[in-house]
C-alpha cells in the first residue's frame, strides 16, 4: 500500500529547513573554554559584586550572575551560583562579603574550594563603555608567593584585602585589577577576538554588539578578568606592570 503523498512532507520539510538554515542562517560559534593554568580542579562560589563606581544604574547581582556564567567556561571549574551565596548572606543578615575572613567563612558554609569577590570601581555603560574591575579569589588552597592588592580601599563597608585581626591570614589564591576602556585600541582588539570566539554571525552590529550592548560588554570584561586570574596574570598587576599579552 502506497503512503499518501502528503505524508512525505513530514520528512521532506524538516530536511529542507535544515538545508536552508545551513545555507542562509547565522552560524553560531560555540563558546571556547577558558584555560585554567594555575588553579586546577576547583569549586568556586561567586559573591555579589561590590559597587564602588558611584553609579546608581549598576546592578550588583546581575553583574555577578554574568561573571558566574563566564566562569562556568573555565576548565576544571565548577561554579556555585550567586543565588546560593545570597541565601547564605541573607541568613547572616548581610548583603555582601565583609572581610577576607568572612570570605573564607562563606567558602566553608557553601562547601566550596574558593569564592570570587569582585569590586566594580568604574562603570559607564555608554558607548564607548568603561568598566573598572578589581577581583580577588579567596580559598582554602595555599598558594606560594605574596603581595597584597586592595581593590576596595575606597569602600567603608567592605575592605576585602585589609586584615581583621584574625590569628591566621586569609588565603588569597589570585587577584587582578584593570580598567576596560573601549575607546582604547588594545581593548578594541581584545573585544574583536572575543566576539570571534563567541559569535560568528553577521548581525547589523557585527563585533560591535559587544560594545553597544551593556550585557555583552560586561561578559567580555568578566571573561578577560577570569582569564587573567586563571593565567596567573595577577603577579604582573602586583608589580605594577600591565597584563601579559
N, C-alpha and C positions, 0 to 999 in steps of 0.2 A: 504494500500500500504506500502510495507516494505521500510525502509530507506536504501540507498546504504551503503554497509559495510564500505566504506572509510569515510563516514560522521561521523562514531563513533570516529575516531581518533581526531576530533576536541574537543571531550570531554575527551577521554582516555589519550591522550598525555599530556595535561596540568596537569592532576591528577597524572600521573606517574612522571612528573617533580617535582611537589610539594613534593611527597613522597621521591624522590631521594635527593632533596635538604635538606629535613629534616633529612635524614639519613646520608648523606655524606658531606653536605655543612658545611661551617664555621658558627657557631652560633654567632650572634652579640648581645651584651648586650646593652640595651637601657641606655643612659646616665642618671645617677641618679641626681635628683635636689639637689642643694646646700642649706642647711638650712639657713634661714635668721632669726637670733635670736635677732637682735638688732635694725634694721633699719625700719622694717615694709614695707608697700607698698610704692614704690618709682619709679620714672622715672629718670634714671641716664644716662648721656652722658659720652662717653669715649673720652678723648683727645688723640691726637697723643703722643706717648711716647717720653721722653727725653733721648737722648743717651749720657750718661756720662761715658761710658765704654772706649771710645777711639778706639773702633773697627769700621773700615771702612765697614765691611760686615753687620753691624746691620741695619735692615730695620725698622725704627720707626713706619711707618704706618701699615706695615704688623703685627708687634708685637701688636699694638693697636687693629687691627682687630681681632686677635686671643683672646685678652683679652675681647673684647666685646662679642665674641662668647661664651666664658666661662661664662661671667657674665649673659648671657641670660638664663642659667640653674638655676640661683638663684631664690628662692621662693619669689614671690611678687615684683620682679624687672622687669621693662620694660626698654629696652636699646635703647638709641638714638645712631645710628651708627657713626663711626669715620668720614665717608664721610660728614655728616651734620655739624659736628664740624669743619672740614677742610674748608667747604664752608663759615661758619661764620668768621673763622680766615682769610681766603683769602680776604674777603670783608674789613677786617681791615688792610690788608697788612702784616699779621703776619703768622707764621708757627706753633706756639705753644703758650702755656699758659705762660704769663709773670709774674704773681704775684697772690697771693691769691685773691685780689680784682678783678683782671681780671678773675679769675676762676668763681667767683660769678656773674660777669657781663655776662659771657657766659651762666651760668645757666639760667639767666633771658631771654637772647636772644633766647635760644633754647627751652624755655618753659619746662624746666626740674626741678626736685627737687634737683639734685646734679650733680656733674661732677667728674669723677675719673681720676686723673692725676698720671702717673707712670713714674719714672725715673729708667733706667737700668744702674746700677753702675758698673757691671762686665758682660762681655759677651765673653765666649769661647765655641763655639758650638762643639768642637771636643771631642770625647769620651775619658774620661768621661767629659761631659759638665758642665760648671759652669755659672750660671746666677745670678746676684745680682739685687734685685728689691726693690725699695722704692716706696710705694703707699700712696696717700692721697686722701680722699674723701671729697670734699667741697660741702656744700649745704645750703639750706635756712632753714633747720630744726634745731633748737637749740639742743645741746647735753650737758648734765652735765658732769663735770669732766674737767680736764685741762691737761697740758703737751704740749710740742711742739717738733715735730720731723722735722729736716731739711734734707730731702733726697737729696737736690740739692745744698748743701753748696759749693760744688766744682765747680759749674757752675756759670759763669759770666752773662750768657744770661738769666737765669731763676732762681729766688730764691723763691721757692714756699712757704716756711714757714717763710720767713722774712717779717716783717711789711713794709708797704709802706707809712706810714703817714696818712692813711685814718682815718676818725673820728670813724668808727665802725669796730671792728676787724672781720676778715673773720671767718666764722663758719666752723670748722674742725669737720666733723662727724665721721671720722675714719682714721687710719693710721697704717701702718705696714712696716717693713723693714726686709729683710732676704737675705742671700746668699744661693742659692741652688747648692750644690756641689755634683754631682753624684758619687764621689769617697767615700762619707761618707755612712756608713751602715744605718744610720737613714733615710737618703734621699732615699736610695735604697728601703727600706721597704715601704716608702710612695709611691714611683713610682709603686711598685708591687701592692699595694692596689688600686691605681688609674687605673692601667691597667686592673685590675679585674672588676672595675666598667665600664670602657669604652669599653673594647673589650674582648670577651671570645673566640676568635678564636685560632687556633693552628698554626699560621703562622711560618715561619722559624726563626723569632727573638723572638717570644713569647712576654713577658712583656718588653724585651729589646728594642723593637721598640720605646718605649718612651724614650730611651736613645740615640740610634743611629740615630734617626730621629730628626733633628733640630726642625721641626714644632711640632712634638708630645711632645718633651721635653718642649718647650715653653708653650704648652697647660697645661702640668702638673704644671709648675711654676705659670701660671696665675690662675689655679684652686686653688692652695694652698694659693696664695695671697688673692684671693676673699674670700675663706673660713675663713682666718684669720680676714679679715675686718668684715665679717658678724657675726662672733662669738665673736667679741669684743676682739680679742687677741692683739690688739694694746696696750691695757693697760699694758700688761706684757713687751712689747717692750720698752715702755716709762720708765719703772722702771729698765731696764737693764736685765730683765730676759728673758729666752727663751720662745718660744711659747708653750702654754699648749698642751698636747697630750691627 
